[in-house]
Amino acid sequence: MLFVTLSVFAADTTITVDTNEKRRVVSIGDTLTIDSATFTGNIILDGGSLNIINSATVRGNVVFADAQKIFCHASKIDGKIEGDINTVEISSCTINGKVNIKKSDEVSVDQSTLLSNVDMNNIAFTLISNSNFSKSDLKVKDSAIVVIGGNFISEGNIIIIDSNNNQLVNNTILHGYIKISNATILALLASNNISGSAVFINNSSLFVLQNIIGDSLSAVNNKETQLIANTITNNFKLIPGGVVCVDDSNTYGGKLKGGCGL
């Protein structure tokens, strides 16, 4: 196990008063709950679980290795979140530090605020919904199912690489772009409002439907391409990579390069 030189607190523990403790290790089978209190230091999940609830605050980092679950509801984490863990559930929380999930069965983020970059790799199921991102890039790689919907990104990009089934619906990006590449099953972009460009490369099935794109749209070498009713401010690049190609009711203000007839 990791961090064996640190003090280990066994069994389930609930903290309900503010503490200046510098660090806490939660071992396999144990659960630490921060309830309506401020925890000043770092929390290390060395196989255990963590609940942060009822307007609680963790000032330090939350770092995990083969951990079970982190649950944050109506609370705040000032530091970073990093490591591999079975389940991440963040609801109505503010995360000030970076989020770096290296492996997980499920990551769920809903109605939360994230103020630094978010990196997720090797996630079986990802759901990010109704949340606010500020100066934050959202990157997902080598994951199975990725659903990103109803989010507001004031400044940042969404980048998805080498993932299977990707669905982005009804997101708003004020200053940033979207890029999806190497999706083995699906890359779906529907009803999004993007200030920057939308780029799609080497995906199996690509559906881009009724989006507002403030810069350019580029769809290159996708095996199935269906682009329908998109409003594109600048250039439109379409180079299909398979026999199925639909370009219907798209408008663009710049130049067209390629087309379904290639």
Protein Blocks (a to p, Z undefined) as FASTA:
>chain_A
ZZklbccdehjdddfbdcfbfbdcddehiacddehiacfbdcddehiacddeehiacfbd
cddehifbdcdehiadfbdcedddfbdcdehiacfbdcddfbdfbdcdehiacfbdcdde
hifbdcdehiacehiacddehifbdcdehiacfbdcdddehifbdcdehiacfbdcddde
hiakbccdehiacfbdcddehifbdcdehiacfbbcddehiabdcdehiacfbbcddddf
bfbdcdehiacfbdcehjjkZZ
